[in-house]
Amino acid sequence: MSAIRAAERTLRGVSETVSDWVPTGAVTVRAPGKVNLYLAVGDLRGDGYHELTTVFHAVSLADDVTVRDADVLSVDVVGQGEGTVPTDDRNLAWQAAELFADHVGRAPDVSIFINKDIPVAGGMAGGSADAAGVLVAMNELWHAGVPRRDLHHLAAQLGSDVPFALHGGTALGTGRGEQLATVLARSVFHWVFAFADGGLSTPQVFKEIDRLRENGDPPRLAEPDELLGALAAGDARRLAPLLGNELQAAAVSLNPELRRTLRAGESAGALAGIVSGSGPTCAFLCTSADDAVQVSAELAGAGVCRTVRVASGPVHGAQVIQGRSDG
């Protein structure tokens, strides 16, 4: 028996030693897409960005980002954009890994696996969601303990929409969109998203709105006070006519087929339709979950978009859905 106990002690010692160096498991983070309920675009600033006032709304259409320790940094993508999304240092998730690792003084030796449901170049900040997911996942995986405010600072270095992907919920964004203030939204709102064939480049859409303004007077939005009141009241019918996006004229100019999509969604029974962010995804606000299903079915059969998704909001920002295992 003493020999068996000695062997058990030896095995426990080996196990404890191994646990010091074996890979620490994986962390999966769900990061939401967004729709801009309100987007007012100011003039071009000296730093090349436009001054924005926007109301972000995080929705249940999300990407799942799994990060695990590895020998070298890598990115793999399945789902939306599989085979077309870059998987090297052009990918914002890759850049997020390098930035976070540099912040904590480590090498960015992780593998990143992204299961994408947010459309690529669709105006829903899918790349920004992935970057936010990497920041949260690496912080958890490495037990780094980086405070949320510091993660927000890192997120702002990566892109204008990345801080909101961390924040989630509904928020008023100013500056480039990275300065956030939480907005009260008392109800769950139901949406149908129509994905277009192909994408639109965000810089190209901003250039187009500048061009349209030089040559005419595309619509400008009033202040968002009434919209914020409708959100606080949780009233979808009151919210619907207040939705607005000054980039919509530019997105439609670059992709005129979006007019058909917007008309079809409203004809199918949506309360209102809007181009999401820089487009070309169109978002349709519905009165209920059942109505959203009905609108999505009619849109899917109308031949005006590549595919449709039903979602709701607001939802949390990037958060761990499967935690670290210390095997």
C-alpha positions in Angstrom: 0.0 0.0 0.0 2.8 2.4 0.8 4.2 1.9 -2.7 0.8 2.7 -4.2 0.6 5.9 -2.0 4.1 6.9 -3.1 3.1 6.4 -6.7 0.0 8.5 -6.2 2.1 11.2 -4.7 4.5 11.1 -7.6 1.6 11.2 -10.1 0.1 14.2 -8.3 3.5 16.0 -8.4 3.8 15.3 -12.1 0.2 16.5 -12.7 0.9 19.7 -10.7 4.1 20.3 -12.7 2.3 19.7 -16.0 -0.5 22.1 -15.1 2.1 24.8 -14.8 2.9 24.7 -18.5 0.1 23.0 -20.5 -2.2 25.3 -22.5 -4.7 27.0 -20.3 -7.8 26.1 -22.3 -9.9 28.4 -24.3 -12.3 31.3 -23.8 -15.2 32.1 -26.0 -16.7 35.6 -26.1 -20.0 36.6 -27.8 -19.7 40.0 -29.3 -22.8 41.8 -30.7 -23.4 43.5 -34.0 -24.9 47.0 -33.9 -27.4 49.2 -35.6 -27.2 53.0 -35.5 -30.7 54.2 -34.6 -29.5 57.7 -35.3 -26.4 58.8 -37.1 -25.6 62.5 -37.8 -22.4 63.1 -39.6 -20.5 66.4 -39.1 -17.9 67.9 -41.4 -14.5 66.3 -42.0 -12.0 66.9 -39.2 -8.3 67.7 -39.5 -7.5 64.1 -38.4 -9.4 62.6 -41.4 -12.4 61.6 -39.3 -15.9 63.0 -39.2 -17.5 64.3 -36.1 -20.4 62.0 -35.3 -23.4 62.0 -33.1 -25.0 58.5 -33.0 -27.2 56.3 -31.0 -25.8 52.8 -31.0 -28.0 49.8 -30.3 -26.4 46.3 -29.8 -28.4 43.4 -31.2 -28.5 39.6 -30.8 -26.9 39.1 -34.2 -23.4 38.3 -32.9 -20.0 36.7 -33.6 -18.5 34.1 -31.3 -14.7 34.6 -30.8 -12.7 31.8 -29.2 -9.1 32.4 -28.1 -6.7 29.8 -26.8 -2.9 29.8 -26.1 -0.8 28.8 -29.1 2.7 28.8 -30.4 2.1 31.7 -32.8 -0.7 34.2 -33.5 -3.3 33.0 -36.0 -6.9 33.8 -37.1 -9.5 31.5 -38.6 -12.9 32.5 -39.7 -16.0 30.5 -40.5 -19.6 31.6 -41.3 -20.2 35.1 -42.9 -17.2 36.1 -45.0 -15.5 32.7 -44.8 -12.8 32.5 -47.4 -12.8 36.3 -48.1 -12.1 37.8 -44.7 -8.3 38.4 -44.2 -6.8 36.1 -41.6 -3.5 38.0 -41.2 -2.5 41.4 -39.7 -5.2 43.1 -41.8 -7.8 41.6 -39.6 -8.8 43.8 -36.7 -9.0 40.8 -34.4 -5.3 40.1 -35.1 -4.5 43.7 -34.4 -6.4 43.5 -31.1 -4.4 40.5 -30.0 -1.1 42.3 -30.7 -2.3 45.5 -29.0 -3.5 43.6 -25.9 -0.3 41.5 -25.6 1.8 44.6 -25.9 -0.2 46.3 -23.2 0.4 43.4 -20.7 4.0 42.8 -21.8 3.6 39.4 -23.4 4.0 37.9 -26.9 0.6 37.6 -28.8 0.8 33.8 -29.0 -2.8 32.9 -29.3 -5.1 31.3 -31.9 -8.3 33.1 -32.7 -11.3 31.3 -34.1 -14.2 33.5 -35.2 -17.7 32.1 -35.9 -19.2 35.0 -37.8 -22.9 35.7 -38.0 -22.5 39.5 -38.5 -22.2 40.4 -42.2 -18.8 41.5 -43.5 -18.6 45.1 -44.6 -22.3 45.3 -43.8 -22.5 48.4 -41.6 -23.0 46.4 -38.4 -19.4 46.6 -37.1 -18.6 42.9 -37.3 -14.9 43.5 -37.4 -15.1 45.8 -34.4 -17.1 43.2 -32.6 -14.4 40.6 -33.2 -11.7 43.0 -32.0 -13.7 43.6 -28.8 -14.2 39.9 -28.4 -10.4 39.3 -28.6 -9.7 42.0 -25.9 -12.2 40.4 -23.5 -11.1 36.8 -24.2 -7.4 37.5 -23.8 -8.0 39.4 -20.6 -9.9 36.3 -19.3 -7.6 33.7 -20.7 -4.5 35.2 -19.3 -6.1 36.4 -16.0 -4.6 39.8 -16.9 -7.0 41.8 -14.8 -7.0 44.7 -17.2 -9.8 47.1 -15.9 -12.7 47.8 -18.2 -11.7 51.5 -18.6 -8.3 50.4 -19.9 -9.9 47.9 -22.3 -12.1 50.8 -23.6 -8.9 52.8 -24.2 -7.4 50.0 -26.1 -10.6 49.5 -28.1 -10.6 53.2 -29.1 -7.1 52.7 -30.6 -8.4 49.9 -32.8 -11.4 51.7 -34.3 -14.4 54.0 -33.7 -16.9 51.2 -33.2 -14.8 48.9 -31.0 -15.6 50.7 -27.7 -19.3 50.2 -28.3 -18.9 46.5 -29.0 -17.4 46.3 -25.5 -20.1 48.6 -24.0 -23.2 47.1 -25.6 -26.8 48.0 -24.7 -27.8 51.3 -26.1 -25.5 54.3 -26.0 -25.0 57.8 -27.3 -21.7 58.1 -29.2 -19.9 61.3 -29.9 -16.5 62.3 -31.2 -15.6 59.6 -33.7 -18.3 57.5 -32.0 -15.8 56.3 -29.3 -17.1 58.6 -26.5 -20.0 56.8 -25.0 -22.9 57.6 -22.6 -25.4 54.9 -21.7 -28.9 55.5 -23.0 -32.0 54.1 -21.2 -34.0 51.7 -23.3 -36.9 50.2 -21.4 -38.1 47.6 -23.8 -36.8 44.8 -26.1 -37.0 45.9 -29.7 -37.4 43.5 -32.5 -35.5 43.7 -35.8 -35.1 42.1 -39.2 -31.8 42.5 -41.0 -31.5 42.2 -44.7 -28.0 41.3 -45.9 -27.0 42.6 -49.3 -24.9 40.9 -52.0 -21.5 42.3 -51.5 -20.4 45.0 -49.0 -19.7 48.7 -48.9 -16.4 50.2 -47.8 -17.0 52.6 -44.8 -14.4 55.1 -46.0 -15.9 55.1 -49.5 -19.4 55.8 -48.0 -18.0 58.7 -46.0 -16.3 60.1 -49.1 -19.6 59.8 -50.9 -21.6 61.8 -48.3 -18.9 64.5 -48.6 -19.3 64.5 -52.4 -23.1 64.6 -52.1 -22.9 67.6 -49.8 -20.6 69.4 -52.1 -23.1 69.0 -54.9 -26.4 69.3 -53.1 -28.1 69.1 -49.8 -28.8 65.6 -48.6 -31.1 65.3 -45.6 -29.8 66.4 -42.2 -31.2 65.1 -38.9 -32.7 67.1 -36.1 -31.3 66.5 -32.6 -31.9 63.0 -31.2 -33.9 64.2 -28.1 -37.2 62.7 -29.3 -35.6 59.5 -30.3 -34.0 59.2 -26.8 -37.5 59.8 -25.3 -39.0 57.0 -27.4 -36.3 54.6 -26.3 -36.9 55.5 -22.6 -40.6 54.9 -23.1 -39.9 51.5 -24.8 -42.3 52.4 -27.6 -41.4 50.9 -30.9 -44.2 52.7 -32.8 -43.0 56.1 -31.4 -39.4 55.2 -32.2 -40.0 54.1 -35.8 -40.4 57.5 -37.5 -37.5 58.9 -35.6 -34.9 56.5 -36.9 -32.4 58.3 -39.1 -29.0 57.9 -40.8 -27.3 60.7 -42.7 -25.1 58.1 -44.4 -28.1 56.4 -45.9 -28.1 58.8 -48.9 -24.5 57.9 -49.6 -25.1 54.2 -49.2 -28.1 54.3 -51.6 -26.1 56.4 -54.1 -23.4 53.7 -54.2 -25.9 50.8 -54.2 -29.2 52.0 -55.6 -30.8 48.5 -55.1 -31.1 49.4 -51.4 -34.1 51.5 -52.3 -35.9 48.3 -53.3 -34.9 46.5 -50.1 -36.1 49.4 -47.9 -39.5 49.6 -49.8 -39.9 45.8 -49.6 -39.4 45.7 -45.9 -41.9 48.4 -45.1 -44.4 46.8 -47.6 -43.9 43.5 -45.6 -45.1 45.2 -42.5 -42.1 46.6 -40.7 -42.7 49.8 -38.8 -39.6 51.5 -40.5 -36.5 50.6 -42.4 -33.1 52.1 -42.3 -29.6 51.5 -43.7 -27.5 50.2 -40.9 -24.4 52.5 -40.4 -22.5 52.7 -43.6 -24.5 49.9 -45.1 -25.5 48.0 -47.1 -27.4 45.9 -44.5 -30.9 47.2 -44.0 -32.5 47.1 -40.6 -36.3 46.9 -40.1 -38.0 47.7 -36.8 -41.0 45.5 -36.1 -43.7 45.6 -33.4 -43.1 42.1 -32.0 -41.0 38.9 -32.3 -43.9 37.3 -34.3 -44.1 40.3 -36.6 -40.4 40.1 -37.2 -40.6 36.5 -38.3 -43.4 37.4 -40.7 -41.6 40.3 -42.2 -38.4 38.2 -42.6 -40.3 35.5 -44.4 -41.8 38.0 -46.9 -38.5 39.8 -47.4 -36.7 36.4 -48.0 -39.2 35.7 -50.8 -39.1 39.2 -52.4 -35.7 38.7 -54.0 -34.3 42.0 -52.8 -31.5 40.7 -50.5 -29.0 37.9 -50.1 -30.5 36.6 -46.8 -32.3 37.8 -43.7 -31.9 37.5 -40.0 -34.2 38.1 -37.1 -32.7 39.7 -34.0 -33.6 41.7 -30.9 -31.9 44.4 -28.8 -30.5 45.8 -26.7 -28.1 43.1 -25.6 -24.9 43.0 -23.6 -21.5 44.0 -25.0 -18.8 41.5 -25.6 -18.9 39.0 -22.8 -17.5 35.5 -21.9 -20.0 32.7 -22.7 -17.5 29.8 -22.1 -14.8 30.4 -19.6 -11.3 29.4 -19.1 -10.5 25.8 -18.2 -7.3 24.9 -16.4 -6.9 21.4 -17.6 
